[in-house]
Amino acid sequence: MSINSKCPCGSNRKYKLCCKPFHAGKLAPNALTLMKSRYCAYALNEYKYIINTTHKDNVEFTEDKKTWQRSIQNFIKQTKFENLDIVDFSDDELQAFVTFRAKLSSNGEDTSFMEKSRFIKENGRWYYIDGTLI
């Protein structure tokens, strides 16, 4: 994908002006932006961003970054990221919730899902901590 292509997060903006700055190290200003940039990171195989924006209390978090990286890359390799639809967003100073629908397919099968994700802010930075499938 070119940096001039439309961003996979659904913003209708060019990737270079949308999620790329976050993938390059800029901090997401809120959990909604983090959610969208994480979806984009999955779509574009930016596995380091996924790892770096996952809270240490998340069930998938591990200090074994190589194994975690392979797991993320295997998921990405088998998945087509077709669409992200934000359903609801609520936040306060240190915690936020984003409900979304992700349209995905894997090996020709529809693997779409809806989730209410929880994010927490620590040391001025937002992290994905967990989610509940709806």
N, C-alpha and C positions, 0 to 999 in steps of 0.2 A: 504494500500500500504506500502511496506517495503521501508526503506531508501536506500536499495540496488537495488530497481526497477528502470527501465528507467524513466527519468523525463518526465512528461506530456507536457512540453514546446516544445518538438521536437528536443532537442539538441543531442539525442542519448547518453547522459551521465547519470550516476546514479544520482538519486534525491539528495542524500546526498552531492554530489560534484557539483551540479548545482544550483537549486533554493532553497533548504533547508536553506542554510546560510542566504539568504535574508529574508525568512520567519521567521528566528530566530533573525533578527535585523540588519544584515549587510546592509549597504546602497548600492543600485544599482548604478553602476558607470556611467550608461547612461540610456536614455529612452528606448532603445531597450531591455536592460536587465530587466528593470522595467516592460515593456509590457509582456515579456515572463514569468516573475515570477508572475505577476498578473493572467495570464491565468492559470498557474500552481496552483495558490492559489484557483482559482475557482474550478478547477478539484479536488483538495484535501481538500476542505472545510476549507481553511485557511482564514476565513472571517475577522479576525482581520487585516490581511495584506491588504486586499482589503480596509478596512476602513482607515487604517493608511497611505495608499499610494494614497488616493483620495484627490484632492485639495478642499479646503473649498468653492471655487466658482463653484464646480461641482453641477449640478442640483439635484443629488441624495444625496449630503452631508446634514447631519442633526446632530444636537447636541444630538438627541434622539438615542443613540447608540444601545439600546436594540431593538427598532423597526427596525432600519437599519439592524442590525444583523439578525433578523428574516426574513426580506425581502431577504437578500442575501442567507441565508440558505434554504429558500423555493425555490428560483431559482436553487440553486445547487442540491437540493434533486430531482427536477423534470428534471434535465438536464444531459445528457451524453456528456462529453467533449471528442471528438474523435480525433481531429487534429488541430494543429495551423500551418499556413503557412504565413511566413512573405513575403510580396510582395514588400515593399519599406520602406526605412528608411532615414530620413534626419534630421540633427540636427545642432544647433549652441550652443553658450554658455549657453543660458537660455531657449530655446524653441526647441522642437523636434516633429517630426511627424513620426508615424509608421502606415503603411497601412498593414493590415493583413486580412486573411480569417480564420474564425473559423468554423470548422465542428462540429456541435452540433446536438443533437436530444433530443426531449422532448416527452414523452409518445408515442414513436414510430414514431413521425413526424420529418422530417428534419427541423431544425430551424437554419441552417447555415447562416452566414452573412459575409459581407466584410465591414470593417470600416477603416477610416483614423482617428487615434487617435492623440490628441494633448497633449503634456506633457510640463510642465514648471518646471524650477529649481528654488527653493527658499531656501535660507540659506544652500546651498550646497546639497540639497536633491531634487530628481525628484518626481513629482506628476502627476497623470493622471488628466487632467482637463475636457476634453470633447472629443467627437468623432462624425464623420459624417458617416452615413451609405452610402455605395456606391452601 
